[in-house]
Amino acid sequence: MIVEHVPWGCFEVLQGLQLPPFGSPQFDELCFFLLLPYLSIYCSFLLDTPSQRVQFILGMEEDEEHVPHDLFTEMDEICVKEGEESEWKETARWLKFEEDVEHGGERWSKPYVATLSLHSLFELRSCIINGIVLLDMCANTIEDIADQVLLHGVLQSQSDSTLKVCLSLALLSHLSNPNILLARHVELHFMKKIPVGAEASNVLVGEVDFLTRPLVAFVRLSPAVLLPGMTEVPLPTRFFFLLLGPIGKGKQYHEIGRSMATLMTDEIFHDVAYKAKDRSDLLAGFDEFLDQVTVLPPGEWDPSIRIEPPKNLPSQEKRKMPGPPGVPNGSVCHEETEDDRGPELQRTGRLFGGLILDVKRKIPWYWSDFKDGLSFQCLASFLFLYCASMSPVITFGGLLGEATDGQISAIESLLGASLTGVVYSLFAGQPLTILGSTGPVLVFEKILFTFCKDYGFSYLSLRSCIGLWTAFLCVVLVATDASSLVCYITRFTEEAFASLICLIFIVESLEKLLKLGRKYPVHMNSDLDQLTLYYCRCSAPQKPNVETLDYWNSHNITSSTVPWPNLTVSQCHEMHGEFTGSACAADGPFTPNVLFWCTILFFATFILSSLLKQFKSSNYFPTKVRSIVGDFAIFITIVIMVLIDYLVGIPSPKLNVPNSFQPTNDDRGWVISPLGPNPWWTMVASIIPALLCTILIFMDQQITAVIVNRKEHKLKKGCGYHLDLLMVGIMLGVCSVMGLPWFVAATVLSISHVNSLKEESTIAAPGDVLKFIPMPVLYGVFLYMGASSLRGIQFFDRLKLIGMPTKHQPDFIYLRHVPLRKVHLFTAIQLICLILLWVIKASPAAVIFPMMILALVFVRKVMDFCFTKRELSWLDDLMPESKKKRLDDEKTAAEEEVSKYFLNVQINLSKFLCYVAELSTKICLHNFIRQILYTLLFQKNT
């Protein structure tokens, strides 16, 4: 095949010349130069598609001058006005998407996806084939570029000197145009949007009266040069495209220029343009671009409609890899991968192997966490989490105080949250996870306290034993890489758990609002004529309890000597009096409007938080202002609601923050003995409840960690499941010894943290300012957190499909590949599991809640028999297979790998042949090359 396509004309120079002796170094050198054309020809046969040629070009070694940079592209056109000289004007620019100068030239359009004419693309290809292509031109000024372009233009077209002068004047007039220079000064603020290290690409098109046929030039400068006045931002110019033609085809030239500029924004052609060696490389990149282009029929789409840029750009990496050409329109390549969770969940087989790898992954990013935290967005997230975390911590402490007769209450909850939060954020593998109190933990505490009270055990001591055993078991789980089992927690389990927590936040916020109605009742059906008879006064209790009698005796108080009707509300509470009268509520005189005002604060907080968060994507105000308002949405809402509540003056309930730093119960200290007054065997027996507690902690922590670490969040610093569990276990043991509540990953707070920040946040201690925050405002924040966290959960998207006609259903990607009945079946199973979780959580059997979470994993495993592997890959994540099936799949994958290998053989062979000629004089291939040349010469002479 090589011999048939040898350009034998290259051997004509050998006729009549004396060849070097066969086998001499000079003969080897001659072999090297004569063999290169054949290798190039052979490579062109091997790389038979544009995609393969592009992959070969992109695979070449880069030098410093051919490393791709981000590109800013500007298009200028020659504009002619009646009675005035023609001038250059900027008409469009590209950073990622196209922006046009609107009619009138006073404003830029919104960025939009460029829609190109197919005819203009083919004309551009013809321009590259027939025009001037100058790669790696060395020029320092626009004059140098113009001279070299015109020099090649004159040589190719045999133009006269007059034409050369006209072309020079047309090009150089670009620098002297005062309108362009003025625009450059105005648009310098646009520089802030351009990535650091970016370069410029200039596209100049226009029609002139001194040309009879178009002049086209594509220039790549080496090195890039800053050309004053060429672009609206001071960037060095790397590429220069010129298209000048005769009068009458201005619209055609405009579309060709748009096509060229859009081509430079394409990720693949952009890289090819930097690495191209000649015109054929540019054509290969252009043809590969055409292979990926989608054509819209003219009768089905109006080209004047501007397409909004997508929120997420599709990855172009598959275009760089060997394989079949692009997928059909509307289709999506989807590879069924079983293990897409990364190396963090791979079992090492060594003691603490996973923990060691987590630490190694964490160390390189450790100091950057502190530096990245010094940002404005971190401040917004800090303020949001400070307010959002404080209320549930104090509320949980109050509930725990009621359940444990005050042995653990609000101050212990505050101290525990602060201590565990600081340590976890400093040393955990994923500090984006926020620790908090959970309902199942509260249920466990209630059951344990009741058990101790019934059987006469010391609650705090037995709890300390259980906590230490739980901490030990967590360390054992870390040592044995048990966190690798997280790979069995798929989207099915994650969504059921996350949905449950979100619903808990929503329902509990509404329940807390309704509970205010019992404390601040609404007086309905009031007789307005009897308003003058309404009263509420303090009176002596009819049946004093033991606590009241003890208080009176200790203060030498006699009931008959107390002027009960004259006491104030606070004095009546202090004297343990009772309120009587038709205008009395449960805790004192009836205060009108409190419940209605609380309801207004509650829903106003939710609505305002949602509106301010959405303000970030609105069209009003500059981007920076919208970004600040969106980041500080929750904090701004709380401040506004607090100010309104203060100005209105209605006594709404406020957040109760402890004033003193001391244990709630005076009979206990800050260190709890694990044994205490309990029998010695309780230290051993406590391992049984510790096992259940360990399952609870493990499932709560790891499910939340999996949700936070999902690939949709695009986290850059990795994660550390083993390190997270170790920190939670250690702090659980510390909190047990100190008599503090247990804290584990809080799902809703963690999701809200990721959505608001995407970076590590700091934690601060509570302050007096929190005492001014009305409780309904915090309940509204809970409602917003629960509702906002539901967005993006596929389960609720699938729920909305039920009862929706097919033609109105959104174009979800899984609906293209999975039958609708299977989608509804998957949703129904998930809904049943969610209902069961809710029923168990709300029942006295809530202590087995972690076992039910674990049962979801087995339910998902059984679903493998109801759905195909491909269907589950679209609706859920694939679970790890059994060892035998994994071996079979590995064998199949190996066969596919072999087939892919043979697809790459041609490219690898072509690279090898290109290097053979270069290395032939240094390796043992001299005889091979000499024999080829000898054979070729012999055939020619014959």
Secondary structure, DSSP 8 states (H G I E B T S, - for coil): -TGGG--GGGGGGGTTS----TTSHHHHHHHHHHHHHHHHHHHHHH--SHHHHHHHHHTS---GGG----EEEEEEEEE--TTS--EEEEEEEESSSEEEB-TTSS-B---BB----HHHHHHHHHHHHHSEEEEEE--SSHHHHHHHHHHHHHHHH---HHHHHHHHHHHHHHHH-HHHHHHHHHGGGGGGGS-TT-EEEEEEEEEETT-SS-EEEEEEEEEEEE-TTSSSS--EEEEEEEEEEETT-HHHHHHHHHHHHHHHHSHHHHHHHHH--SHHHHHHHHHHHHHH-----TTT--TTS-B---SS----HHHHSSSS----TT-------S--S-GGG---SSTTHHHHHHHHHHGGGHHHHHHHTSSHHHHHHHHHHHHHHHHHHHHHHHHHHHHTTTSS-HHHHHHHHHHHHHHHHHH-S-TTS-EE--HHHHHHHHHHHHHHHHHT--HHHHHHHHHHHHHHHHHHHHHTTGGGGGGG--HHHHHHHHHHHHHHHHHHHHHHHHHHHHHS----S--GGGGGG---EEE--SS--HHHHHHHHHTT--GGGS-GGG--HHHHHHTT-EEESTTEETTEE--TTHHHHHHHHHHHHHHHHHHHHHGGGSSSS-HHHHHHHHHTHHHHHHHHHHHHHHHH-----B-----S-S-SSTT--SS--SSTTS-TTHHHHTHHHHHHHHHHHHHHHHHHHHHHT-GGG--SS---HHHHHHHHHHHHHHHHHHT----EE-HHHHHHHHHHTSS--------GGGGGSBHHHHHHHHHHHHHHHHTT-HHHHHHTTTT--GGGS---GGGGTS-HHHHHHHHHHHHHHHHHHHHHHHSGGGGGHHHHHHHHHHHHHHGGGTS-HHHHHHHS------HHHHHHHHHHHHHHHHHHHHHHHHHHHHHHHHHHHHHTTTTTTHHHHHHHHHHHHHHHH-
